[in-house]
Amino acid sequence: ALANIGVVGLAVMGSNLARNLASREGNTVAVYNRSRSKTDELVAEHPEAGFIPAFSYEEFAASLSKPRTAIIMVKAGRPTDAVIDSLVEVFEPGDIIVDGGNAYFPDTIRREKAVRETGINFVGAGISGGEEGALTGPSIMPGGSDESWVTLGPILKSIAAVAEGEPCVTHVGHDGAGHFVKMVHNGIEYADMQLIAEAYDLIRRGTGKTPAEIADVFAEWNKGELESYLIEITAEVLRQVDAETGKPLVDVILDQAGAKGTGAWTVQTALALGVPVSGIAEATFARSLSSHPEQRAVAASLPGPDEEFRVDDVDGFIEDVRQALFASKIIAYSQGFDEIRAGAAEYNWTIDLGAVSKIWRAGCIIRAQFLNRIADAYAEQPDLPVLATAPYFAEALTRGQAAWRRVVVAATQAGIPSPAFSSSLAYYDGIRAERLPAALVQGQRDFFGAHTYKRIDKEGTFHTQWSGDRTEIEAEDTH
Ligand code: 6PG
């Protein structure tokens, strides 16, 4: 028998995805890996999967029914290009090559264009959920052509996580749309993680609670509006005791956060698009700041506030932090969806933001109850300009803003860095401001560079002759 789907690249993510595919009714899975041993191992360890092993690209192509469909699960970058080149050699027009890695979306746009010339379909698909998700049901964000979705849709639906009866996969949009959305997913993931870390730090330093006690706080929060996978695993991490020292594990882990690049891509892309994703940016920079021990060592001599930070009303403070976390989280997601909206406009993708929020409800790292509220907001108003203004979120911000401000003030006075909390609050106050000092910036730009400005009271573009008699003239619009 022929396989209806193949997997190339059998490291943990690839073999887990292959096993997931094989476990679903109707799928027969061909597997290929550059080094033969991984293939042999997987096939020997999982006889129940009925894998069809291939040991060359020719064999792999011959083992697939048409249209041939293969999911590549190798390292992003050059290794991905190499596998695509090999598959293009042995595939035929109408066949489908899927890149399931964390590719940078401009690479996906480039590859899709190049592969399309051969008549073969190329689909960049974001896959979230880590190793476990790949095995039991990830959230999948495919781009690519409508033609490829016809074949690929049912296969991906068969393995995706399920949220309220719906599989967590949708055809996000053409060419690089899927990887773009996965990139922003990761940016939001960075923001969410940093916000949770700031909440932990404030509670710990403000109340003196132990990590295990704070784990209980997070477990409690996980029963309410903050319910999410990241809050859940935070409690687990905080509760963990190091076997060697008997200390809380969080106290023996080196405080330098790593990053594989997707957060930075989200911020770079947002800068190019002119979208203020300040929460994601601060979260990304917070990781960078943490990872410069040489700078931190010299800066450690700089002074902080004189007084020690201790809150009097412990329960009240914890509730304030919870509210600040929820408010900041709303802003982070609002900014992330803003970036997807702007990216879709820039790259001519039709992306249904409500559908995106729905496929993030299960399977992925940012999965949460909260995503249902986002889906509701876009169902109500598909062209919502600012997600945070949707009734449910506006109400939460109204309820939480006083606590949010108290927390940012307390953190500032205590000298506890809370870049994601405070930048989210600054965004909130900026976006809702009736008038911004941007007017002054325009005046400054006009002064030194004759960059011109517009007026609130009449049409046209103007310049004040600063170095002359300072009268105003109409001018060409230079932006
Ligand atoms: C997911 C994760 C996954 C990976 C991140 C980690 O959705 O399953 O986001 O893609 O764990 O890339 O990113 P950093 O190493 O940059 O934290």
Residues whose N, C-alpha, C, O or C-beta is under 5 A from the ligand:
A	BS01	6PG	I127 S128 G129 G130 N186 G258 A259 K260 G261 T262 I365
